[in-house]
Amino acid sequence: MSEPTAVDQPAQPTLHIDRYEAIWIRITLLITTVFLLAIIFASMAYGIQVPGAYKRIKPEEVMAKGSPFADPGLHELAPGKYEAYIRAATWQFTPGEIHVPVGSTVTFYATSIDVQHGFRILETNINMMVLPGQISTLTAHFEKAGTYDLICTEYCGAGGPTIGHHTMYGQIFVDEKPKTE
Ligand code: CUA
């Protein structure tokens, strides 16, 4: 009896990946990496955040006594730091106008008393959905003075004889600081 040689060993199964499949796996990994880097870049360089489901609120309690949305508006928390409660309804934002000094940081809290609305402040990172039953929140920093338009970006006008989605609109006035002598 001779010693077993290498030839007698059962062959190890080898993983065969087709050349084109290997190329596509690399392309897929590359694309995924680029998208991931784009998300990280957007969140760090542009401050783009995912709107948080900050809290739930029953739509029938939005207008109840003690609810911050019963008497919505702007509150100053500290110099240059504000919170703004905005109530959305078909078809208006309440309040429709707010004023803050330039350089302010404003955290917006919004909810809806009826249907789904959008909450987009042009030229800022604020773009979120406003849903009945939920309080949406995002924070913006207003570095430049000017007027910023707040628009509804969810079609909220279907189903009735009248439509007003395109009129659902508000404004954020970022005022120059008064000059100190
Ligand atoms: Cu509200 Cu469209």
Boltz pocket constraint, residues with backbone or C-beta under 6 A from the ligand:
constraints:
  - pocket:
      binder: B
      contacts: [[A, 89], [A, 90], [A, 91], [A, 116], [A, 117], [A, 118], [A, 152], [A, 153], [A, 154], [A, 155], [A, 156], [A, 157], [A, 165], [A, 166], [A, 168]]
      max_distance: 6.0
